[in-house]
Amino acid sequence: MTYLPVAQQTPWQQSDDIDLAKTAVLVIDVLGGNGDVIPGLGDMAQNAACIAAAARKAGVPVVFSCDAHLPGVDREIELWGEHGIKGTDAAQPLARLGLCDKDFVVPKRRYDGFFQTDLDLLLRELGVDTIIAVGADTNICVLQTLAGAYFRTYKSIVAADACATFLIGTQEAGLEYFSRCYDSRVVSTDKVLEYLAR
């Protein structure tokens, strides 16, 4: 699975290398608590759950970057309506992802999981330099969080079929953008599971 011609791929994108001791899985806005995901996002959520489970088995940290909006305050609500309101099920990791005590939850009030959160501090204290990103919306919160990661010099791997878009743009355009602008290695869930089994 590739979104750029080989001649345009960087050495990182062409590589199959990964240092699991310096890697974390970042689950971006796969939310709903004990409810369910938006119709059409079931496959994405199931793939994200498989990756999270494999990461735990491999001793790789799982970090949830979750909307936790303040009603009547956060500007994002003006654009998209109420969603991911702090303290509600809609701001909790989806139950099927199996949140456990050794996982980390980093609430956010903007698209970018790094913006005015302690995500960067957490990853650096965990010794992480590479993130495996999954979640939604591909063209909003995943994209903006990958931008934040790139600007902070993290390497990124994106599990294409463990991400989904439902609000704006196309999945293919988002994945191509990650490859071209953020040097993301875009692969399948199966490839990520292969990495995590090493």
Phi, psi and omega in degrees: 000119179215151181241004176225146172303147183308322182297337180263354182280145177278166176304323179297317181293326181280341185284159173246008184284147172201137176254101185297335179291344181240025186239146171225149171269128180248112181262114187255112173053044167263088195243168176140355179055233180277001176275212181227168179282167175302140178308136181097349181254010183298317180295319177302311183296321179294319178295320177298320179296319178297318180294316179299317180296318179294323178297314179300317180298326181274357182078019179268130181299143174247122183241127178260123174256109194236133170307138174212071188281151175263117183298137178077001183239307187292131184295330181303328182295330177298326182275320192244358185079176182292131177197152177052043183285130181310134177087358179253166176302328182292351177249009181255147175305140178304131187304324184294348176280354170069039178313130180226175187299331182273356174280168179235140176240123179242106179290151179219155179242003178228173181301313186284118180296345179270341189290111178052040172235178177260023181299314180298314178301314180300310182298318181293321178290336174277354180078025185272134170235359181224132175244143170256113187260136173222160173134202187211163342285136183311316188266006179235272187290323177294313180300311183292326178290322175295325174299313178301321178294315181298317181293340178259012173073018173283145169276149181227143172238132181243125174276102190303317183272006171250016172236158179205151174242142178215356183251322185202144175073182180250154178300315184297318180295320178298314181295321176297320179299316178303314182298314188282320188262333184240009178056031179286141172270109184265119185224181178268165173302319179301320179293319178297318178297325175296316176303313186288345179271358182289000000 
